[in-house]
Amino acid sequence: MSRLPRAALLAGATLVAIGCEERGGRTRKVLEPYAVVPGTPQVDTGAPKVLTDPTRETSSFSINVPRQCDLYQQLSVRKVDILWVVDSSGSMAPKQARLAANFNGFISQLVNAKPPIDFHIAVTPTDTDDPATRGALRKWIVGPTTSDFIACTPQPDGTSRCNTNQGADGGTSEAVTAFQQMATVGTAGSAQERGLLAAYLALTNPNNLSKPGAERFIRPEAALYVVVVSDEDDSSCHPLVTQSICTADPGCRCAPDAILGGAGAYGSTSYFTRFLETYKGYGQGELVALAAIVALEGTADAGVPSQFGDPNQHAGCCRSASALPCPTGGQNDGGYEIAYFGGRYVKVASDTGGVAVSICDSSFSGALASLGYAASGLRREFRLTRGPDVQPSGGKAAGIQLYVSPPNAANCQVDGNCPAGQFCRSNRCARKLDVDLAATKDAAQYVKCDASAFRNVVRFDGAAVPESLSAVEICYDVQAEFQTSCP
């Protein structure tokens, strides 16, 4: 066995010592605390099994669905610009007359709001072929005063003062007269009604936009409400097509959105929806809505005779001037008011949070009052964020719980802080209301679809509409397989 010289051993020891110092010194053993548990270790060697609690019922199982509560604040706007787009084609004379005669129901919702609302009203026709009317606003003349829009401003005493001739009511009655002039757009306009394009042109016309020191119809700080009145569907599209079952006369003017180039392409309904939703700037879509007074019935040949010798079936609604039933086929002999399903208008109204009412009603008074609510910012419809499990029971939507807190509701922590029959919801005392499945006067109703338009809203009628500053809470179980399509 060979031995290393003593010098080599000393050198090796020195290197080991240096290496230890470089690694941070001496290593220490770490002692972790532990406890000794008494007993005998056991291992279960049997087959896997499920342990059950015999004291619990396990025979009924269901899908665990989330519970959704949507909370809304009912707020009236302080400023709103309202653009009416009125059909100027040859069949519109009786509809224009009813619109003008019942307009007071609309304007009264604005001037009677507490406090009154600062609003502008203007009218443009659906004729975009005539350069004289394309993007222009209709003028009115009352006494020595004239303009192309009505402007009514709240006063310190709680009344309104309009830019029409000043009367005892601050010019409100003259404002109705001015609107009657503007809304009577005549019947010599284009037979291809392009209401959505007409609204686009009026809203982008520099002559209609306010500038610093020069107020015009459109104000940047005001909400915008567009109302279309037409007895035919919109034709603001390319290509124009004809189909076997038509929703416009003559022929079906617009191809489906998919044929028009897909969502967002020019001429599609989503193109005009996006224009309106971004009109006040991105993220300000709640400030803009479109409403439609059109035919709502969307079934083929719904008692609608054709016009101009068109033999195709049509969808829409019909009113007989002689109070006799409308024919279910054939051609119009001039004794009927015909309106064809305004599907494109209804779609844009639905997508922007607006409303659609029937143009075939005998009187516009109720419809205009409802639109006045909407234009003032007082919502009649509250859209649910998810699909509810409705659970019909005796004509009621038992699966939807609706609570309304008035503006003067007491604060609370528990139900016991509230008057008898009320509940504490979001720290305010609230009344619980039934939700009907059919339209009921002065009540709330759940509406999934209007004809072929998907809504998914709780809709209030008449006196049931929550007043300004009310809180509305809608709670429901979410339906796992909820369908967002309509028949």
Secondary structure, 3 states (H helix, E strand, C coil): CCCCCHHHHHHHHHHHHHHHHHCCCCCCCCCCCCCCCCCCCCCCCCCCCCCCCCCCCCCCCCCCCCEEEEEEECCCCCEEEEEEEECCCCCCHHHHHHHHHCCHHHHHHHHCCCCCCEEEEEEEECCCCCCCCCCCCCCEEECCEEECCEEEEECCCCCEEECCCCCCCCCHHHHHHHHHHHHCCCCCCCCCCCHHHHHHHHHHCHHHECECCECCCECCCCEEEEEEECCCCCCCCCCECCCCEECCCCCCCECCCCCCCCCCCCCCHHHHHHHHHCCCCCCCHHHEEEEEEEECCCCECCCCCECCCCCCEEEEEEEECCCCCCCCCCECCCCEEEEEECHHHHHHHHHCCCCEEECCCCCCHHHHHHHHHHHCCCCCEEECCCCECCCEECCEECCEEEEEECCCCCECCCHHHCCCCEEEECCEEEEEECEECCCCCCCEEEEEEECCEEEEEEEECHHHCCCCCCEEEEEEEECCCCCCCCC
